[in-house]
């Protein structure tokens, strides 16, 4: 009787969730449901003000193309600063959230693969922030993203990439569990599993709040800064600057992230 009862239990992982986990495609990220609370979950995680200040400087008054524009965390403040902003994003759900915000309807956005999508013009500045380069499934796709960014640049234009520096030392047997958010009303725990051969990290963020648990999967094909530099060279770009953050802190051996500026 106990065995039959156990067989009738619903699966721990809903089929829709399992499909999202299996699909290494940035277009399904918003489909996981995270678009509805993305801004709340990451409100304290990114250096938005410093990033906007730096991008305004780098744009030098010209228009900006943001690959992976998402819900407009950078794009909308840039628009408020008088910068013309265009975007590309793979998730219709994330773009829908952008459209619901004041000013969001003024930003032209192409929904599609940011490694291939054509925004229809050239820009003095192309931006790929918050580790979004790692949402692409393999090295070839990441190289194509660099090439696509280069195709959108005017002569001497800049491509800015923000990403974390891989640190696999904290993993044990290629697995890791760590807290992400600890607030009075919300707790978030992330599990991660590495495939060091393919340089892939599969994560699931479990968010506990309002008496419910939401699971948000994401896949990352991580790469070290030197590998990204080589991708830039393949795309006809050269590294102009690298900082540890948007405040231009020096990049050192202890840096956990980097902001790299490549020039055509």
N, C-alpha and C positions, 0 to 999 in steps of 0.2 A: 504493500500500500504506500509506503513512504517513497519508493522509487517512482511510482506512477504520479504521486503528488509533485515530486521534484520535476518530473518531465513536463508537467503542465505550467510550471512557473515561466513568466516571460523572460526573455534573454536579458542579461545584465546590460548588454550594449544594444540599443535600438538599431534596427536595420538601416535607417536613414543616417544615423551617426556612423555606423560601420562603413557605409558607402563613402562618406566624406573622408574618413581616415584613409581609406584605400586609394583615394584619388589625389595624386600629387599635382594639384592644379590650383593656381591662385584664384581662379574664378569661383571656386566652391567655398572659399574662406568665409565670405559673408553669408553663404547659404547655411552655414552651421548654426546661425542664429546670433552670432556675436555682434552683428551690425547693430542690433537693438540696444546693446549696452557697451559698445566699444569705447565710446567717449568717457563713460563713467569708469570703466576698468583701467583705462590708461591715462586718466587725467593727471595723475601725479608722477607718471613714469618718464615723460619726455621733456626735454629742454625747449619747449615751444618758443618762449620769448627770445631766448638767445639764438635759436635757429632762424627765426624770422628776421632778426636784426642782421645776421650774417648773410642771409639770402638777399635781403634788400641791397646790401653792399655789393654782392657779387653780380646781381642783376644789372646794376649801373643804370637803372631807369628803364631797362628793356623788359620785354615780356618773358615769362617763365613757363616752362612745361614741367609739370610734376608727374612722373610715372608712379603709379600706385597712389593716386590722389586721395583715395578713401573717403572719409567723411568731411574732409576739408580742414583738418587741424592746422596745417600750414597755409593752405591756399586762401582761406578766408581772411586771416590776418594780413597776408600779403596784399590781398585785394583792398583791404581797408587802408593800407599804406600807399595806395595808388599804383600798385603793380598789376599789369595785365597778366592773368593766370589762365593757362589751359591745362587740361589733365587727361590722363589715360588710367583706366582701372579695369581689372578683370571682373569685379563683383558688381552686379546690378544693384544688389542690396545696399552696399556701401555708398554707391553713387546716389541712390534714392535718399539716404540720410543726408547727404550733402545738399541735395535739392530742397530739402525741407527747412534748411537753415537760411536766415537772412543773407542775401547776396549769392547764395548757392546757385540760383537760376541764371546768374550772369556769367558763370564759368563754363566754357565749352569743354565737354568731356567726351572722349571716345571710350566706349565700353569694349574692351578686347584685351588680348594678350599684349602686355607692355613690352615684350621682347620683339614684337612684330608690328604692332599697330601704328598707323600713320596719322599724325595729328594735322597734316596738311600744310605745314609751313616750317620755317626754321626759327630758332630761338638763340639768344645769347647765353641762356642758362637753362639746363635740364637738371632736374633734381630727382633722386631716388633715395628716400629717407627710411629711417627706422627698420633696417635689416630687410627691406622688401626684396633686395637682390636675391636673398636666400629662399624666397618663395618659389623661385624657378627650379625645376626638377633636377637639372644636371648642369655640368660645366658648359656643354654646348649651348644650352638655352641661355646661360648667363653671358657667354661670349656674344650671342646674338643680341642680347639686351644692350651690351656696350656698343655694338655696331649700330643698333637702332637709335640709341642716344646720339651717337656721332652723326648719323644721317640727319638728325633734327637740329644740329648746331650750325650756327653761322661760322664763317672762318674766325678762328681764335676764340670761339665760344667755349663755355665751361660745362662740364658734367660733374655734379657733386653726388657722392655716394656716402651714406651714413650706415655703418654696420658695427656689430660687435666683433671682438677678436675671439675666435674660438678658444675655449679653455676646457679641455677634456679631463683635467686633473681631478676635478671634483666627482667624476663618475666612478662608480664601482661596478665592475663587470658590465660596463657600457650602459648602466642605468643610474637614474638620479631622481630624487623626489625633493622638491624645495617649495617653501612658501613664497607666494608672489605678493599677495595683498593681505594685510591684517588691519582691518578697520572695525569699529564697534558694530557695524551693521553688515559687513561683508568680509568673508575669508576666501582667499583663492590659493589653491595648491596646484603646482604643475609637476607632472611626471614627464620624464624624457628618456628616450632610448636611442642610443647611437648605433649607426652602422659605419664604423671607421673606414671600411674599405671604400664605400661609395661617398663618404663624407655627408651622410644624411642623419639628421636628428628628427625623430618623430616625437611630438609632444602632445599632451592633453592637459588643458587647464580645467580644473574643477572649481566652480564658483558656488559658494554656499551663502545664500542670503534670502530673506523673505520666506523662509521656511522651505526653500527648494534648492535643488542642485542642478546646475547646468554644466554640460561637458562641451568644451570647445577644442577640437583637434587642430593641429597645424603641423605641416612638414617643412623642414628647412634643409636645403643643400648648402651647408656652410663652406666658407672658403677663407683662407688667411689673407691678410692685406697684400702680401707679395703676389699671391695668385690673382687677386683683383688687378694689381698693377700690370701683370702680364696680359690679362684680358683687355685692358685699356690699350696696351701697345698693339695687340692684334687688331683692334678697332681703329687704329690710327690716332690714338690720344697719348698724351704723356702726363705724368703726375706733376702738378704744379705745387701743391701743398698737401700736408697731412697734419691734422690736429687730433688731440684726444677727445675733444668735444667741440660744441659750437662756440664756446668762448675763446677758442684758439689756444687752449692749454697745450703745452708741448706733448707730442706723442712719444712715449717712452716704452721700455720693456714691461712696465707695470700697467700700461693702459689697457682697459677692458673694452674699449670701443674706439672707433676712429671716424673722423670726417675727412674724406679724401677728395681733393679737387683735381680733376683731370681737364686738360685743355686740348682742343683740336689744333 
